[in-house]
Amino acid sequence: MIKLSTKGRYGTRLMVNLARRQRLGSEAVILKSVAEEEGISIRYLEQIIIPLKINKLVKSIRGAGGGYCLGRKAEDIKICDILKALEGTCSLVECVEDDQFCEKTSTCGAYEIWKGATDLLRNYFESVSLEDILEIGNKKTAAAKRKAKPK
């Protein structure tokens, strides 16, 4: 089974939370609020925020009312940007990113499969923005509310 690490999943949740707050007009948010809403350890979020800041996906605002906000508009931040910042790559295996990783890439049949799958995955993650995730979440919430209404 291929899995994203907790860092990639929680980092995406952090970014979606910031995007949602930005949409509602919030200037900045403290990580403690995000930690409580998302059920993620504040210490873990403090680790995750560093590479997101380094890659300019989030920015920090100092002083009263300070905290963190998106570094760009939600529609301009793609899932692949987040995963590259947190996971280092959007590849399934190391040899696809670095053909020097394995001396067999020039003769390995499986390499072509990993490369093709990685290309599909990367293209998909490059096509999905934080804004897209917010829209999907809104549709799911609305559908759940409709389903929960007594008839």
C-alpha positions in Angstrom: 0.0 0.0 0.0 1.3 3.4 -0.9 0.7 6.0 1.7 1.4 9.7 2.3 3.1 10.3 5.6 1.2 12.0 8.4 3.3 15.1 7.7 1.8 15.4 4.2 -1.8 14.6 5.3 -1.7 16.9 8.3 0.1 19.6 6.4 -2.7 19.5 3.8 -5.3 19.8 6.5 -3.5 22.8 8.0 -3.4 24.5 4.6 -7.1 23.8 4.0 -7.9 25.2 7.4 -5.9 28.4 6.6 -7.7 28.6 3.2 -11.1 28.3 4.8 -10.3 31.0 7.3 -8.9 33.2 4.5 -12.2 32.8 2.6 -14.1 33.9 5.7 -11.9 37.0 5.9 -9.5 36.1 8.7 -6.2 37.8 8.5 -4.1 35.3 10.5 -4.7 32.4 12.9 -2.6 31.0 15.7 -1.6 27.4 15.4 -3.3 26.5 18.7 -6.7 27.2 17.1 -5.9 25.1 14.1 -4.6 22.3 16.4 -7.9 22.3 18.3 -10.1 22.4 15.2 -8.2 19.7 13.4 -7.3 17.5 16.3 -3.6 17.7 15.6 -0.9 18.2 18.2 0.3 21.8 18.4 3.9 20.6 18.6 3.5 18.6 15.3 1.9 21.7 13.6 4.9 23.7 14.8 7.2 21.3 12.9 5.0 21.2 9.8 4.7 24.9 9.5 8.5 25.4 9.1 8.9 23.9 5.6 5.6 25.5 4.5 7.1 28.9 5.5 10.4 28.1 3.8 8.5 27.3 0.6 6.4 30.5 0.9 3.1 28.6 1.1 2.4 30.3 4.4 3.6 33.5 6.0 3.7 34.6 9.6 2.4 37.8 10.9 3.9 39.1 14.1 2.3 41.1 16.9 -1.2 41.3 18.3 -3.6 39.5 16.0 -0.7 37.8 14.4 -0.3 34.2 13.5 -0.2 32.4 10.1 -2.0 32.8 6.8 -1.6 31.5 3.3 1.4 32.8 1.3 -0.7 33.0 -1.9 -4.3 32.7 -2.9 -5.9 29.3 -2.3 -6.5 28.8 -6.0 -2.7 29.3 -6.6 -1.6 26.7 -4.1 -1.6 23.2 -5.6 -1.5 20.0 -3.5 1.7 19.1 -5.2 3.3 22.3 -3.8 2.3 21.2 -0.3 3.6 17.7 -0.8 6.9 18.8 -2.3 7.4 21.1 0.7 6.6 18.4 3.3 7.4 15.1 1.6 10.2 16.3 -0.6 8.6 14.9 -3.8 5.4 13.7 -5.4 7.1 10.5 -6.6 6.2 6.9 -5.8 9.8 5.7 -5.7 13.2 7.5 -5.5 14.5 6.4 -8.9 11.9 8.4 -10.7 13.1 11.7 -9.3 16.8 10.7 -9.3 18.0 8.2 -12.0 21.3 8.0 -10.2 19.5 6.4 -7.2 19.6 3.0 -8.8 22.0 1.7 -11.4 19.2 -0.4 -13.0 16.9 2.4 -14.3 18.2 2.1 -17.8 17.2 -1.6 -18.0 14.4 -1.9 -15.4 11.0 -2.6 -16.8 9.3 -1.7 -13.5 10.9 1.8 -13.7 8.6 2.7 -16.6 5.6 1.6 -14.6 6.7 3.7 -11.5 7.4 6.6 -13.8 4.0 6.4 -15.5 2.2 6.1 -12.2 4.2 9.0 -10.7 3.4 11.2 -13.7 -0.3 10.5 -13.4 -0.2 11.2 -9.6 1.9 14.3 -10.0 -0.3 15.7 -12.8 -3.4 15.1 -10.6 -1.9 16.8 -7.6 -0.7 19.7 -9.7 -4.3 20.1 -11.0 -5.9 20.3 -7.5 -5.8 23.5 -5.6 -6.7 24.4 -2.0 -9.7 26.2 -3.5 -10.8 23.0 -5.2 -10.6 21.1 -1.8 -12.7 23.8 -0.2 -15.4 23.5 -2.9 -15.4 19.7 -2.6 -15.8 20.0 1.2 -18.6 22.5 0.9 -20.5 20.2 -1.5 -20.0 17.2 0.8 -21.2 19.3 3.8 -24.3 20.4 2.0 -25.1 16.9 0.8 -24.7 15.6 4.4 -27.0 18.3 5.7 -29.6 17.4 3.1 -29.4 13.8 3.9 -29.7 14.5 7.7 -32.9 16.6 7.3 -36.0 14.7 8.5 -38.5 14.1 5.7 
